[in-house]
Amino acid sequence: MIKYTDCHFKVEEKFFEKYSYPEIEQHKEKHLSFVNKVVEFQ
């Protein structure tokens, strides 16, 4: 689950940058928070 989550978010964040998503930093913070929760389940 961690590998999938990490891969998915990295791809998504590349699209954010490519298309100048206006709230990229806030969304990256949400990604990090989610990843941390996934790690807690391990």
C-alpha positions, 0 to 999 in steps of 0.5 A: 500500500505504501509503494502504491500511495507513494507512486500515485502521489508522485505522478499526480504531483508531476501533473500539478506542476506541469499544469500549474495547479494553483494549490499544489503546496496545500495538496502536497501537504495532504499527500504527506499527511495521508502517507504518514497515516498509511505508515502508522498502519504498518 
